[in-house]
Amino acid sequence: MIARHSGRSVKLNVGGKIYKTMLATLLRDPNSWLNDMFSGWPQLSQDEEDGAYFIDRDGELFRYVLNYLRNDELFCPDDKLFRKELLAEARFYRLQGMIVCLNRLSLESVILKRNDEHLSAVISWLPSGSSFSLLFRASADGNSSESFHSYSDNNGPTLVVAKTEREQFKADRDAFLFTLVGPVENGPQKISLYPGVNGGIHCGRNLGPSFGLGYGIEACGDYDFRFVGRGTDFLGSFNFGRAFECPSIMGRWSPFFRGGCDLSFSELEVFQVKF
């Protein structure tokens, strides 16, 4: 079997472009398509003339795949279309680490970019292989509910990330919330709906993104967390316990998150999520 000779070299023809690499490189990721193809008897046809194994994929992009396997680190151009095409290749080859790297690059958040732990937590809570496109940024597109709806409506699942002036983060994707920074020193915390509660995101005309039961647009008590655009500012308040359950790990700080606390925000971002 070919796996017994992982020190040997392998010649590949990827979309008409010839590559030569070590078999050990192709076997680097045990869950990848390449590992499946070369860990036993090769399941690819070998050209009789040059002895290369043919792979019907983009030959130019394959060098980034190969270098990722060699270095366990991704280096690629800072171009959105290029990264989108490379993500398609990473998904085909089932290189989960490369997919995560590309997803991190596609989440171009000015709020999250300074903290690797927070960025990793957000991505881990979303479906595997999710990609992101910025729809709205308050500092660039306007601090109003009208601007939010103009840019964000009718785009499917979204991720909302907000930064308060007190350095607290709130975010939502469909029917769960999470905190990244706050009075609790336990790292990022996911905040789930109470069992059996049909809550989630509500977008009234006079509100920004708001989360909870949402029985009345103007009734703060019906929302666990909401945004309101007033003038040049986005204001918000949270009062967990209506639809979302404050995690027990927050301990004595639970009342802080249920106190109907008013907030002002220095930034708000909305991303389209595709998976």
Secondary structure as UniProt FT lines:
FT   HELIX           2..5
FT   TURN            6..7
FT   STRAND          9..14
FT   TURN            15..16
FT   STRAND          17..22
FT   HELIX           23..26
FT   TURN            30..31
FT   HELIX           33..38
FT   TURN            48..50
FT   STRAND          53..55
FT   TURN            59..61
FT   HELIX           62..71
FT   HELIX           80..92
FT   TURN            93..94
FT   HELIX           96..106
FT   TURN            110..114
FT   HELIX           116..124
FT   TURN            128..129
FT   STRAND          131..137
FT   HELIX           138..141
FT   HELIX           145..152
FT   TURN            153..154
FT   STRAND          158..164
FT   TURN            165..166
FT   STRAND          169..172
FT   STRAND          176..179
FT   STRAND          189..193
FT   TURN            195..196
FT   STRAND          200..202
FT   TURN            205..206
FT   STRAND          210..212
FT   TURN            217..218
FT   HELIX           220..222
FT   STRAND          223..230
FT   TURN            231..232
FT   STRAND          233..238
FT   TURN            240..241
FT   HELIX           248..253
FT   HELIX           254..257
FT   STRAND          261..274
//
